[in-house]
Amino acid sequence: MSRGQRQAVHSAAKNWLALLALAASAWTAGAAEPAGVAGLDGQRLAQAAAEPQNWLSYYGSQAAWSYSPLDQVNRGNVARLAPAWAFATGSTSGLTSAPVVVDGVMYLHAPRNRVFALDATNGQLKWTYEHKLGNTDNIFEGVRGLAVAYGQVYIGTLDNHVVALDAATGLPRWSVQSVDPRQCGCNITAAPLLVKDMVVVGSSGGDNKNRGYIHAFDARTGKLRWRFWTIPAPGEPGSETWAGDSWRFGGAAAWYTGSFDPQLNLIYWGVGNPSSDYYGGHRKGDNLYAASLVALDADTGQLRWHYQEVPHDLYDYGAIFEPVLIDLVDEAGGARIPAVVHPNKSGYTYVLDRRDGRLLNAWSHAESINWSGGLDPRGRPVKPLVPSTEHPTLVCPSNFGSRSVNHSAYSPRTGLWYNTSFEICGLVTVRPEVPAKEGAWWFSGSTELVRAEGHAPFIGAFDPRTGQRKWARPTDSINLSSLLATGGDLLFGGDVYGNAWALDAETGEQLWSFPTGGAITSSPITFSVNGRQYVALGSGAGVEASYLVPKLWPEKAHQVPRGASTLFVFALDGNTHR
């Protein structure tokens, strides 16, 4: 696409608004309630926009917008938002998860694979389940979410299982081990993606000596339907991009949650960095499909296309983040372009045609970038920086990335995509050929994190067509919460000091805040029960806040609250209407 065409391309979000507004008004007018989780299947999940009262999956829909058309809470009245109820999970290790809400019942995945079913109007406990962890050396306890369909609740576990629970009782129905965690050094911390009648999961382990994969299991039985290896074996397309037998232990974990286009029947999934980090002398080549976005046939798991964002990644710039599916329109020709907006840890965002992976545009969402001299017309880095083996090398962004797993949001009302930038660099020390054993951590060096000189972390609103930044709000140290956009023209999130907040989606002005008492690193959601809108988010930091703020902003370390794990649910005027 030419520069002139890119400038002419605009968001076709308004085409979605009619559907969303119609669905919202139908619900408000008293449309019949769906049949709960028992009636929740792949087709209903694919049409989540027709149920704005619910939050049916991790991102709210399979398109990964993190958006709801609900507008009872809006710019004019958000100052009245107050706690309606709260629920403590019994942990002090944080709450990074996003709940799922189906017809008045909330399902919450808490640290160490504890699951709760709650009355979404008052937090009353219906049932609880705690997974008995098997063999794992995992040092983390946090999880990101769960999935619900076919009368079951699905979780990935820290010992690399996928478990299905009866949605009415919490009793296990089936459990399968994805891969032996002792072999891969991995676990499943992200929310599964429900596609048709399958549960699709990746895993962590990209910094380990292993080989990554994506699995699809039958949602009713747990039977393996297909497996996609993120590193091709010898003789398969892409295998020539790995030297020797480095493919066997090249990492490339697919450990976040993907998205799904039911019209194209394609699953989109981000693949992480190759192993080992910092030094690639043993794995010469581009190292496909590490640091790539892959599009898979939903029925077979076969690769339909890929786009590698960081060839031969030396920086831990895995392409793990959410693939956001939006439609663009080429005004020059009037054709609708199904696109995917995909941010990378490297500080760049790529806009691709989601039918074939053709690059439409690429632009920087971060300010401090020195690892490349820009991108060429194909989106490949120009003169990429190679960390020295003789002295520390300043690399921006750091291996922590321009952003972490705190996902973005897209609003079809504003046509803007909202994203976070950390503005953190790293002094990389390379240690070539560090030995490692299979499944173990494998770093050929280390990074000393430093603040990016002259650049402050921020939340920004971008035009996804061009990358033009419409506004930026400094975050006074890093923002680790995910973002939520709503039909009330609000953007919800929270900070590491414990404050939940709402911003004006058009301007970035803060309109509301509430001190929760726990650092916020979770994903906010919104839903409605009996015509009343609620906003929910978890309070209690994961390891990132407790480490990064004291390290990089020591003057603010005392402001970060101690460990907690509490879900706060807000509504207009709080609990006065209970």
C-alpha positions in Angstrom: 0.0 0.0 0.0 1.4 3.4 -1.0 1.8 6.3 1.4 -1.1 8.1 -0.2 -3.3 5.1 0.2 -2.3 4.7 3.8 -3.2 8.2 4.5 -6.6 7.6 2.9 -7.3 4.5 4.9 -9.6 5.2 7.8 -11.2 3.1 10.5 -14.5 1.5 9.6 -15.5 1.4 13.2 -18.8 3.2 12.6 -19.9 0.1 10.6 -19.7 -1.8 13.9 -21.5 0.9 16.0 -24.9 0.3 14.5 -24.7 -3.4 15.5 -23.4 -2.6 18.9 -25.9 0.1 19.6 -28.7 -2.1 18.3 -27.6 -4.9 20.6 -27.3 -2.6 23.6 -30.8 -1.1 23.0 -32.3 -4.5 22.6 -31.0 -5.6 25.9 -32.1 -2.4 27.7 -35.5 -2.9 26.2 -35.7 -6.3 28.0 -34.5 -8.8 25.4 -34.8 -12.4 26.7 -31.8 -13.6 28.7 -29.6 -16.3 26.9 -29.4 -19.7 28.5 -26.3 -19.1 30.7 -23.1 -21.1 30.3 -25.0 -24.2 29.3 -26.1 -22.3 26.1 -22.7 -20.6 25.6 -21.0 -22.2 22.5 -18.6 -21.2 19.8 -21.2 -19.5 17.7 -22.4 -17.3 20.6 -18.8 -16.4 21.5 -18.3 -15.3 17.9 -21.3 -13.0 18.2 -20.3 -11.5 21.6 -21.1 -8.0 20.4 -24.8 -8.9 20.5 -24.5 -9.4 24.3 -23.1 -6.2 25.8 -24.4 -7.1 29.2 -21.9 -9.9 29.4 -18.1 -10.1 29.3 -17.8 -13.5 27.5 -14.0 -13.9 27.1 -10.7 -12.5 28.2 -10.8 -9.5 25.9 -14.6 -9.3 25.9 -14.7 -10.7 22.4 -12.6 -12.8 20.0 -11.4 -9.6 18.2 -9.4 -8.5 21.3 -10.8 -5.0 21.5 -11.2 -4.8 25.3 -14.3 -2.7 24.5 -17.9 -2.6 25.6 -20.7 -0.4 24.2 -22.3 -0.1 27.7 -22.7 3.7 28.4 -24.7 3.9 31.6 -21.4 5.0 33.2 -20.1 7.9 31.1 -18.0 11.0 31.1 -20.9 13.0 32.7 -21.4 10.8 35.7 -18.3 8.7 36.2 -17.4 10.8 39.3 -20.3 9.0 41.1 -18.6 5.6 40.5 -18.1 3.8 43.9 -17.6 0.3 45.2 -20.6 -2.0 44.9 -18.8 -5.0 46.4 -15.3 -6.5 46.8 -14.0 -10.1 47.0 -10.7 -11.1 48.5 -9.1 -14.3 47.0 -7.1 -15.2 50.1 -3.7 -14.5 48.6 -1.1 -11.8 48.9 0.6 -12.4 45.6 -1.5 -10.2 43.4 -4.5 -10.4 41.2 -3.6 -10.0 37.5 -6.6 -11.8 36.2 -9.7 -10.6 34.2 -13.0 -12.3 35.2 -15.6 -13.6 32.7 -19.3 -12.7 33.3 -22.1 -14.8 31.8 -25.7 -13.8 32.6 -25.1 -12.5 36.1 -22.5 -15.1 37.2 -18.8 -14.1 37.4 -15.9 -16.6 37.1 -12.6 -15.5 38.5 -9.2 -17.2 38.2 -6.9 -16.3 41.1 -3.3 -17.0 42.1 -2.1 -20.6 42.2 -5.0 -21.7 40.0 -7.9 -21.1 42.4 -11.2 -20.5 40.7 -14.3 -18.8 42.1 -17.9 -18.5 40.8 -19.6 -15.4 42.2 -22.9 -13.6 42.0 -21.9 -10.7 39.8 -24.2 -8.3 41.6 -22.9 -8.8 45.2 -19.9 -11.1 45.2 -21.7 -13.9 47.0 -19.7 -17.1 46.5 -21.3 -19.9 44.6 -18.4 -22.4 44.5 -14.6 -22.5 44.5 -12.0 -24.9 43.1 -8.2 -25.1 43.8 -6.0 -27.0 41.4 -3.5 -29.4 43.1 -0.3 -28.5 41.5 2.0 -31.3 40.4 5.6 -31.2 39.3 6.7 -27.7 38.5 9.6 -25.4 39.3 7.5 -22.4 38.5 8.3 -19.4 40.8 5.3 -17.4 39.8 1.8 -17.7 41.1 -0.1 -15.2 38.9 -2.6 -16.1 36.1 -4.3 -13.9 33.6 -7.8 -15.3 33.1 -10.0 -18.2 32.1 -12.5 -19.2 29.4 -16.2 -20.3 29.7 -18.4 -22.3 27.3 -20.3 -25.6 26.9 -21.3 -25.6 30.5 -17.6 -25.6 31.6 -14.9 -23.3 32.9 -11.5 -23.7 31.4 -8.1 -22.8 32.9 -4.5 -23.3 32.1 -2.4 -24.3 35.1 1.1 -23.6 36.5 2.0 -27.2 36.0 1.0 -27.0 32.3 -2.4 -28.7 32.4 -5.7 -27.6 30.9 -8.6 -28.2 33.2 -12.3 -28.1 32.6 -14.7 -27.5 35.5 -18.4 -27.9 35.7 -19.7 -24.3 35.5 -22.5 -25.1 37.9 -20.6 -26.9 40.6 -16.8 -26.3 40.1 -16.2 -30.0 40.0 -13.5 -31.2 37.5 -14.8 -32.7 34.3 -11.5 -33.4 32.6 -7.8 -32.5 32.8 -5.0 -33.0 30.3 -1.3 -32.2 30.5 -0.1 -30.0 27.6 3.6 -31.0 27.8 5.6 -32.2 30.8 6.7 -29.0 32.5 10.0 -30.7 33.5 10.8 -31.0 29.8 9.7 -27.5 28.7 10.2 -25.5 31.9 6.8 -24.0 31.0 3.3 -23.3 32.3 0.1 -21.8 31.2 -0.6 -18.4 32.8 -2.7 -16.8 30.0 -6.5 -17.2 29.5 -7.4 -20.0 27.0 -9.1 -18.9 23.8 -12.4 -20.7 22.9 -12.6 -21.2 19.2 -15.7 -23.0 17.9 -15.6 -26.2 20.0 -12.0 -26.0 20.9 -9.9 -24.7 23.8 -6.7 -23.2 22.4 -3.7 -22.5 24.6 0.0 -21.7 24.3 2.5 -21.7 27.1 5.3 -19.8 28.7 8.9 -20.9 28.4 10.3 -18.6 25.7 13.4 -18.0 27.9 14.0 -21.7 28.4 15.8 -24.3 26.4 12.8 -25.8 24.7 10.5 -25.6 21.6 7.3 -23.7 21.7 3.8 -24.8 20.6 0.1 -24.0 20.4 -2.4 -26.6 21.3 -6.1 -27.0 20.6 -8.2 -29.4 22.7 -11.8 -30.6 22.3 -13.8 -28.4 24.6 -16.1 -31.2 25.6 -13.6 -34.1 26.1 -10.1 -32.6 26.3 -8.9 -34.7 23.4 -6.0 -33.1 21.5 -7.3 -31.8 18.1 -4.1 -30.3 16.7 -0.7 -28.9 17.7 1.3 -26.2 16.0 5.0 -26.1 16.7 6.2 -22.5 16.7 9.6 -23.7 15.4 9.6 -25.8 12.2 11.3 -29.1 12.2 14.0 -29.9 9.6 12.4 -30.1 6.1 9.4 -27.9 7.0 9.0 -24.4 5.6 11.1 -22.0 7.7 13.5 -24.7 9.1 16.3 -23.2 7.0 16.2 -20.2 9.3 17.8 -22.2 12.2 21.4 -23.3 12.2 22.2 -26.9 13.0 19.9 -28.4 15.7 19.2 -25.0 17.4 15.6 -25.4 16.4 15.2 -28.1 19.1 15.8 -25.6 21.9 14.9 -22.3 20.3 12.2 -21.2 22.7 9.5 -19.2 20.7 6.8 -19.6 23.4 3.2 -18.6 22.5 2.3 -17.7 26.0 -0.3 -14.9 25.7 -3.9 -15.1 24.4 -4.7 -14.9 20.7 -7.7 -13.7 18.7 -10.0 -15.3 16.1 -11.8 -14.1 12.9 -14.8 -16.5 12.3 -15.3 -15.2 8.8 -11.8 -16.0 7.7 -11.6 -19.0 10.1 -8.2 -17.9 11.2 -6.6 -17.8 14.6 -4.0 -15.1 15.2 -1.3 -15.7 17.8 1.8 -13.9 18.8 5.0 -15.9 19.2 7.8 -15.0 21.7 11.5 -14.6 21.5 14.1 -17.3 20.5 16.4 -18.7 23.0 18.9 -17.9 24.2 18.5 -14.1 24.7 21.2 -11.6 23.9 23.5 -13.9 21.9 22.5 -15.8 18.7 25.8 -17.2 17.4 24.5 -20.7 17.8 21.2 -20.0 16.0 22.2 -18.1 12.9 19.3 -17.1 10.6 16.0 -15.3 11.0 14.7 -18.0 13.5 11.1 -18.5 12.3 8.5 -18.3 13.7 10.0 -16.7 16.8 9.1 -13.0 17.2 6.3 -13.4 14.7 2.6 -13.1 14.3 1.1 -16.4 12.9 -2.3 -17.0 11.4 -3.5 -20.6 11.7 -6.4 -22.5 10.2 -8.8 -22.9 13.1 -9.8 -26.4 12.1 -6.4 -27.9 11.5 -3.8 -25.6 13.1 -2.0 -25.4 9.7 0.0 -22.2 9.1 -1.7 -19.9 6.7 0.7 -17.0 6.9 3.2 -15.4 9.2 4.8 -12.1 9.6 8.1 -11.9 11.5 8.5 -8.6 13.3 12.1 -9.0 14.7 14.2 -11.3 12.6 17.0 -13.1 14.6 15.8 -11.4 17.8 18.7 -10.7 20.2 16.7 -8.5 22.6 13.8 -10.6 24.0 11.4 -8.7 21.7 8.8 -11.5 21.4 5.7 -10.7 19.4 3.5 -12.0 22.2 0.9 -9.3 22.5 -2.7 -9.3 21.5 -3.7 -9.3 17.8 -6.4 -6.6 17.6 -8.8 -7.3 14.7 -10.3 -4.1 13.2 -11.6 -3.2 9.8 -10.1 -0.4 7.7 -11.5 1.2 4.5 -9.4 2.3 1.6 -11.0 5.5 0.6 -9.2 5.5 -2.7 -10.9 2.3 -3.8 -13.6 2.0 -1.2 -12.7 -1.6 -0.3 -12.9 -2.9 3.2 -9.6 -4.2 4.5 -9.8 -6.7 7.4 -6.7 -5.7 9.4 -4.8 -6.8 12.5 -3.1 -4.3 14.7 -0.2 -5.9 16.5 2.2 -4.2 19.0 5.6 -5.6 19.7 7.9 -5.3 22.8 10.3 -3.6 20.4 8.3 -0.3 20.5 6.8 -0.8 17.0 3.3 -1.6 16.0 2.5 -3.4 12.8 -0.8 -3.1 10.9 -1.3 -6.1 8.6 -4.0 -7.4 6.2 -5.3 -10.3 8.3 -6.2 -12.3 5.2 -2.6 -12.8 4.0 -0.2 -11.0 6.4 0.6 -8.2 3.9 2.1 -5.2 5.7 -0.2 -2.1 5.5 1.8 0.1 7.9 4.2 0.1 10.8 5.0 2.8 13.3 6.4 3.4 16.7 4.2 3.5 19.8 7.2 4.1 22.1 9.5 7.1 22.1 12.9 5.6 23.2 14.0 3.2 20.5 17.7 2.7 19.6 17.9 -1.0 18.7 17.2 -0.2 15.0 17.5 2.8 12.7 13.9 2.5 11.8 12.0 0.1 9.5 12.3 -0.5 5.8 9.3 -0.7 3.5 8.9 -4.4 4.4 8.9 -3.6 8.1 12.2 -5.1 8.7 14.7 -3.3 11.1 17.3 -1.0 9.5 20.8 -1.6 10.8 19.7 -3.6 13.9 21.9 -3.1 16.9 24.1 -6.1 17.9 25.0 -6.1 21.6 28.7 -6.2 22.2 30.4 -9.2 23.7 33.1 -7.0 25.1 31.2 -4.3 27.1 27.6 -3.5 28.2 25.4 -2.1 25.4 22.5 0.3 26.0 19.4 -1.2 24.3 16.0 0.6 24.1 13.5 -0.7 24.9 14.9 -3.1 27.4 14.2 -6.9 27.4 11.2 -6.0 29.6 9.8 -4.4 26.5 8.0 -1.2 25.6 5.1 -2.8 27.2 4.3 -6.1 29.0 1.2 -8.3 29.0 -1.0 -5.3 30.1 -3.1 -5.3 26.9 -4.4 -2.4 24.9 -7.9 -1.3 24.1 -9.7 -0.2 20.9 -12.8 2.0 20.8 -15.0 2.0 17.6 -16.6 5.2 18.9 -13.4 7.2 18.9 -11.6 5.1 16.3 -8.5 5.2 18.6 -6.3 2.4 19.8 -5.0 2.9 23.4 -1.7 1.5 24.5 1.0 1.8 27.2 4.7 2.6 26.9 7.2 1.9 29.7 10.2 3.9 28.3 12.7 1.7 30.0 16.1 0.8 28.5 18.6 -1.9 29.4 22.4 -2.2 29.7 23.0 -5.6 28.1 26.0 -7.7 29.1 26.5 -10.6 26.7 27.9 -14.0 27.8 28.3 -16.1 24.7 27.4 -19.8 24.8 26.1 -20.0 28.4 25.4 -23.8 28.9 22.0 -24.9 29.9 19.9 -28.0 30.3 16.7 -28.8 28.6 13.7 -26.9 30.0 15.9 -24.6 32.2 16.3 -20.9 32.0 18.7 -19.9 29.3 20.1 -16.4 29.1 23.4 -15.7 27.3 23.9 -12.5 29.4 22.0 -10.1 31.6 20.3 -6.7 31.6 20.6 -3.8 34.0 17.4 -1.9 33.7 17.6 1.9 33.4 15.1 4.7 32.8 15.1 6.0 29.2 16.8 9.4 29.3 14.5 12.2 28.3 11.4 10.1 28.0 8.7 9.5 30.6 6.3 6.5 30.5 2.8 7.2 29.2 -0.5 5.9 28.1 -1.2 7.0 24.5 -4.1 7.2 22.1 -3.2 6.4 18.5 -4.9 6.4 15.1 -4.4 2.8 14.0 -4.3 3.8 10.3 -1.2 6.0 10.6 0.2 5.7 14.1 -0.5 9.4 14.7 -0.6 9.9 18.5 -3.7 11.9 19.4 -2.9 12.4 23.1 -0.5 11.0 25.7 -0.9 10.9 29.5 2.3 10.5 31.6 1.9 7.7 34.2 4.5 8.8 36.9 6.4 5.4 36.7 5.2 2.5 34.7 1.5 1.6 34.0 1.1 -2.2 34.5 -2.7 -2.4 34.2 -4.5 -3.4 31.0 -6.9 -0.9 29.4 -10.7 -1.0 28.9 -12.6 1.3 26.5 -16.4 1.8 26.9 -19.4 3.3 25.0 -19.4 6.0 27.7 -16.2 7.4 26.1 -14.1 6.3 29.0 -10.8 4.5 29.4 -10.4 2.4 32.6 -7.2 1.1 34.2 -5.2 1.5 37.4 -1.8 2.4 38.7 1.0 0.7 40.7 0.1 2.9 43.7 -3.3 1.3 44.0 -5.6 3.8 42.3 -8.3 2.6 39.9 -9.0 5.4 37.4 -11.1 6.5 34.4 -9.8 8.8 31.6 -11.7 10.7 29.0 -11.2 8.5 25.9 -11.2 11.6 23.7 -8.6 13.7 25.6 -6.9 11.5 28.2 -8.1 13.8 31.1 -8.6 11.9 34.3 -12.2 12.0 35.4 -12.3 9.6 38.4 -10.1 7.6 40.7 -10.5 5.3 43.7 -7.7 4.0 46.1 -8.0 0.2 46.3 -5.1 -0.4 48.6 -3.3 -2.7 46.2 -1.1 -2.1 43.2 -3.1 -2.7 40.0 -1.7 -4.9 37.3 -5.0 -6.5 36.2 -7.4 -6.2 33.2 -10.6 -4.2 33.9 -13.9 -5.4 32.5 -17.5 -4.1 32.5 -20.8 -5.8 32.4 -24.5 -5.2 33.2 -27.0 -7.1 35.3 -30.7 -6.1 35.5 -29.9 -2.9 33.7 -27.1 -1.8 36.0 -23.6 -1.4 34.7 -20.6 -2.5 36.7 -16.8 -2.1 36.3 -14.5 -4.7 37.8 -10.7 -4.9 38.2 -8.3 -6.7 40.4 -6.2 -5.0 43.0 -2.8 -6.5 44.2 0.4 -6.4 42.3 2.3 -9.2 40.6 6.1 -9.4 40.8 6.6 -6.7 38.2 5.4 -3.8 40.3 7.2 -4.9 43.5 10.5 -5.1 41.5 10.4 -2.4 38.8 9.2 0.6 40.8 11.9 0.3 43.6 14.5 -0.5 41.0 13.8 2.4 38.6 11.8 4.9 40.7 13.3 4.4 44.2 11.9 7.7 45.4 8.4 6.2 44.9 9.0 2.7 46.3 7.3 3.6 49.6 4.1 4.4 47.6 3.7 0.9 46.2 1.3 -1.1 48.5 2.1 -4.4 50.0 0.8 -7.7 48.6 -3.0 -8.1 48.2 -5.4 -10.0 45.9 -8.9 -8.4 45.9 -11.4 -7.9 43.1 -13.2 -4.5 43.3 -16.5 -4.0 41.5 -17.8 -0.5 41.0 -21.2 0.9 40.0 -22.8 4.4 40.0 -23.5 5.4 43.7 -21.8 2.1 44.9 -23.9 -0.3 46.9 -26.7 2.1 47.7 -29.0 0.3 45.2 -28.4 -3.2 46.5 
